Amino acid sequence: MNKLLATAIVSTAALVSFGAAAQEVTPTPELNGPSTLSRAEVRAELARAKSAGELKVFSSTYVPTVATTRSRAEVTAELRQAKADGEYALLNGEAVDPVAAQQFAAKKQNATRVATNPQSATVR
């Protein structure tokens, strides 16, 4: 009897929760009202926004163009350097090793210090 009662309670709770999850979102009345712009005005505003780059595109296949000040050769050289230093593998691995990341950051900081002050690298 207890199993039957427990099963009935669980089933009822599941059915009630499905009704709550399937409830529609209340529409906003101000968005459903009549438009104050004509079709031509809306199309002109859309064309202006497209040409100004103001539209946000929500698509996994859309890749926006990005303006850069570096040449392709500079970017390729930076990629080669990152691969040689191990930074590329560290950042693009499936799991980031915090110890390796900390060691890489310390190594890079030391290299930057030596590059900015070469006299600190000489042994006395």
C-alpha positions in Angstrom: 0.0 0.0 0.0 2.8 2.4 0.8 4.5 1.8 -2.6 1.2 2.5 -4.3 0.7 5.8 -2.4 4.3 6.9 -3.0 4.0 6.1 -6.7 0.8 8.1 -6.9 2.3 11.1 -5.1 5.4 11.1 -7.4 3.2 10.8 -10.6 1.0 13.6 -9.5 4.0 15.8 -8.7 5.5 15.1 -12.1 2.2 15.9 -14.0 1.9 19.2 -12.1 5.4 20.2 -12.9 4.9 19.6 -16.6 2.0 22.0 -16.6 4.1 24.7 -15.0 7.0 24.2 -17.4 4.8 24.4 -20.5 3.2 27.7 -19.5 3.5 30.4 -22.1 5.4 33.6 -21.5 3.0 36.5 -21.1 3.4 38.6 -24.3 4.2 42.3 -24.0 1.3 44.4 -25.1 3.4 47.3 -26.3 5.1 45.0 -28.9 1.7 43.7 -30.2 0.3 47.2 -30.9 0.0 48.8 -34.3 3.1 50.1 -35.9 3.7 53.8 -36.4 6.1 53.3 -39.2 5.3 52.4 -42.8 6.9 49.3 -44.5 9.2 51.6 -46.6 10.4 53.4 -43.4 11.2 50.1 -41.7 13.1 48.8 -44.8 15.0 52.1 -45.0 15.9 51.8 -41.3 17.0 48.2 -41.8 19.2 49.1 -44.7 20.8 52.0 -42.7 21.5 49.7 -39.8 23.0 47.0 -42.1 25.3 49.5 -43.7 26.4 51.0 -40.3 27.0 47.5 -38.9 24.6 47.9 -36.1 22.8 44.6 -36.5 23.6 41.7 -34.2 23.4 38.4 -36.0 22.7 35.4 -33.9 24.0 32.5 -36.0 26.7 29.9 -35.5 27.8 30.3 -39.1 28.1 34.1 -39.0 31.7 35.3 -38.5 31.9 39.1 -38.3 34.8 40.8 -40.0 37.2 42.4 -37.6 39.5 45.3 -38.5 43.1 44.8 -37.5 46.3 46.9 -37.6 48.6 43.9 -37.9 49.6 42.2 -41.1 49.0 38.5 -41.9 52.7 37.9 -41.6 52.8 39.4 -38.1 49.9 37.3 -36.9 51.4 34.1 -38.4 54.8 34.9 -36.7 52.9 35.4 -33.4 51.2 32.0 -33.8 54.5 30.3 -34.6 56.0 31.9 -31.4 53.0 30.8 -29.3 53.4 27.2 -30.6 57.1 27.2 -29.9 56.6 28.6 -26.4 53.9 26.1 -25.6 51.3 28.8 -25.0 49.1 27.6 -27.9 49.0 24.0 -26.6 48.3 25.3 -23.1 45.4 27.6 -24.1 43.9 25.2 -26.6 44.0 22.0 -24.6 40.9 20.3 -23.4 41.8 20.9 -19.8 43.9 23.7 -18.5 46.7 22.6 -16.1 46.9 25.4 -13.5 50.5 24.6 -12.6 51.6 24.7 -16.2 49.7 28.0 -16.7 51.4 29.5 -13.7 54.8 28.3 -14.8 54.2 29.7 -18.3 53.1 33.0 -16.9 56.3 33.2 -14.7 58.5 32.3 -17.7 56.9 34.9 -19.9 57.2 37.6 -17.1 60.9 36.7 -16.7 61.4 37.0 -20.5 59.7 40.3 -20.5 61.8 41.6 -17.6 65.0 40.4 -19.4 63.9 42.0 -22.7 63.2 45.4 -21.0 66.4 45.3 -18.8 69.1 43.2 -20.4 71.6 44.0 -17.6 69.5 42.0 -15.1 70.1 38.8 -17.0 73.9 38.9 -16.6 75.4 36.9 -13.8 77.9 38.7 -11.6 
